Amino acid sequence: MGCLCLFRDKWRRKRRPESSAPPSHSQAAAASYYAACTEPCSHDASVPAGAASTASPACSATATSTSDGSGARPASSKSLGSSARSLPELYGERGAHSLLEFGLSELRGATANFSPLLMVGMGGFGCVYRGALRLPGGNPHGTAVAVKRLNPNGGQGHKEWLAEVQFLGIVEHPNLVKLVGYCATQTDQGPQRLLVYEFMPNKTLDDHLFNPEHPVLPWDVRLQVALGAAEGLLYLHEGLELQIIYRDFKAANILLDEEFRPKLSDFGLAREGPSEGQTHVSTVVMGTYGYAAPDYVQTGHLTTKSDVWSFGVVMYEILTARRSVEKKRPKNEQKLLEWVRRHPADSEQFSEIIDTRLEGRYSMRGARKIAKLANSCLAKYAKNRPTMLEVVERLKLAMQHKELDGQDVRSVEESSLLHEAPTTPPMEDEAAVSARRRMLHLAALGENANAQARRRLMLMRAAAPRT
């Protein structure tokens, strides 16, 4: 099949009008879109400039060798082998009927012309704004939405925008963000690409772990977020007719709703998994530094086990409240995985890595099990990492430990200082010692100057004539 064409004149004639009235989405428009998707694409006059789609994400990755069984598509997947439908076919059946098409003027009005005051986030795709739209079956006064606008000078473009429309158009799971609709049009400033999502009021897991302006996430909430995110990945890997590899799993892509339920977002880098019997797909290496599996970075071979590695990194971020890479920390603590490796799960030093803001209000046995689970996700060889189904099961076992018997490292340190022997002099830091040395040196110079002045005075008196 040739490259996808997202917009044809026939479909554009059936677009919803740009107004503040509740949007409608006709069956005829959906059928027109699907027909356009299944036809070979030619860059003729019927396709507006800049609107022609790039190749489908499914076509941009080539299935390769079956010599290694690691990462092969699981038998439990709903794949139908050679009869499995492609992403564009599934989107034509599901997404084209469920997503709404918005006009640019309508989204301008919903966001006060993309006011900086309404901006709630920024990423590789562009800026995200809070807005309100009147949706079918929604609040007559408007439903809160998040509007993501593509930055034409950013790291992503139409290909990632199209991938997100297609993937989120076919998925339906409580731990995946809901795509309400999209906007694609041409203006004097160039092509405009926007996405409209359900609004998530509690921002991201990244905000709550690393931003001191947010309250500390309790232990049980952290585990519920981890479990929900794992179930979202499991659905992508095994819950659909085709397999989806997320490829950009990180705390910043885990949104939190009003009840702190997690939802995976940002599917611009997602890819279809290998076909039945294949072990991986070969792609250009993309993702976020610190979260991408080393085997994927080295070879470009993408599998579901690449997502499992990323999940292991985020599990340690949840335990420690430290980012995967932090350049401002001491050199031996800048890389999270190297630092936690020096504090094994079964060692007495393990409690030193737990987020001190929890003040011991966590389950020590549960934390040790989670660290061991994270270690298995971070296995060097992909074939040794668990599947997301196994991850979900082991997480549920760890969550059964309800006791909050963790060790508060800060209180232990303070206690040890209070119980030091009184004869032990307090340790001075290097700056204080250096300052004291300078003061003593200046005092010695002053005494030396005074002594020389006294000698000169005595010599002058001795040389003076006597009267």
C-alpha positions, 0 to 999 in steps of 0.5 A: 500500500502506498503512503497514507493520504489523510486529506482528500477534497471529498473529505474536506467538503464534509468537514464540520463547520468552524463554530462553537456549536457541538461538533458532529462527525458523519458516517460519510466523512469517516467512509471518505477518510478510510477510502483515502487511507486505502488508496495509493497517494499521489501528490496531485492538486487534490491534496492540499500543500503540506497535508499529504501524510508520510508513510504509515508507522507500520510501513516505516519499520521493517520486520527482521530475523527470527533467529532470536526468540526474545521479544517475539510476539506472544501467543496470547496476543489477539493477532490473527497471523497473516490475516491480521489487519494493519493499523490504517485498516483498524483506524478506518474501522474504529477511529474514523468513526469516533474522533472529531475534527475541529476547526482552527478558529474553534480551537483558538477560541477554546484556548483564548488564542493559545494564551500563554496563561493557559499553557499547561505543558511543553514537550518535543511535539509542542505546547499543550493548552487548557481549553473548553469545548462544547462536545456531543453529550458533554456539559452544555457550558463546555468540557475541559480539554487539553489542546496540543499544538505542533511546533513546526520547528520542534523535533516532531512533525506530521508523521508523529501527529498522524501516528498519534491520531491512528494509535489513539483512534483504535485503543480504548483502556482506562489507563490510556489517555482519550483522544477527543479529536484533531485539527489539520489545516493549511494557513499562511503560516504553514500547516497546522496540526493539533490534537485534542485530549481529555483534560487531566487536572493533576498533570504528570507523575514527573511533576509529583516526583520531581517538582518540590511545589507539588505535595509528596505522593504517598506510598500507596498512590505511587504503587497504584500509579505504577500498576495502572501504567503497567496495565496500560502497557500490557494492553498495548502489548497483548490486548489488541489485534495488533501489537503496539510498542510504546517506545517512550515510556517515562514519568513525564508521559504518565498523566494523572486524573482527578483521582490520581489514576494514571493514563499513558499519553504521547503516542507519537513515537509508538510503533506496530510490533513485529508480525507473527513469528518475527522477533523485532522491528528495525527502526531509527533509534528514537526516545528519551535519553536515560529511558531507552533500552541499551540493546535498542540503542545499540542495534535499532531492534525494537521489541516489547522488552524495550518498553519493559526496560523503560518501565524498570527505570521509572520504577526506580524513579518512583522509589527514589524520587530521582530522575534517571539522569541528574547532572547537578548531583555528585558525579557518582550519583548522576546516573540513577541506575549506577547509584541504586546498584550500590544499594542492593534490595537485600542489603542494609543500605537499601533504605538509603535510596528510598525517597526521604520525603516519605519519612519511613511511611512505606512497606520495606518488604514491598519496596524490596520486592519492587526493586527486585522487579525493577532489576529484572526489567533492567536485565542486560539481555531482552530475553531475560526481562519479564513480560508486562503480564508478569510485571503486573502480577508481581506488582500486585503481590508487592502491593499486598504488603500494607505495613508502613514500616520503612526506615526514615533515613533522616531520623536515623542520621539525626539520632546518631548525631545526638548520641555522639560522645561529648568529647568528640569535637564537631567536624569543621568543613573545609571552608571554615578551616580555611577562613580561620587560617587566613585570620591567624595569618593576618593577625601574625602579620599585624604583630610583626608590623607592630614589632618593627614599628617599635624597633624603629621608634627605639632607634630614633630615640637613641639617635636623637641629641640629648638636651 
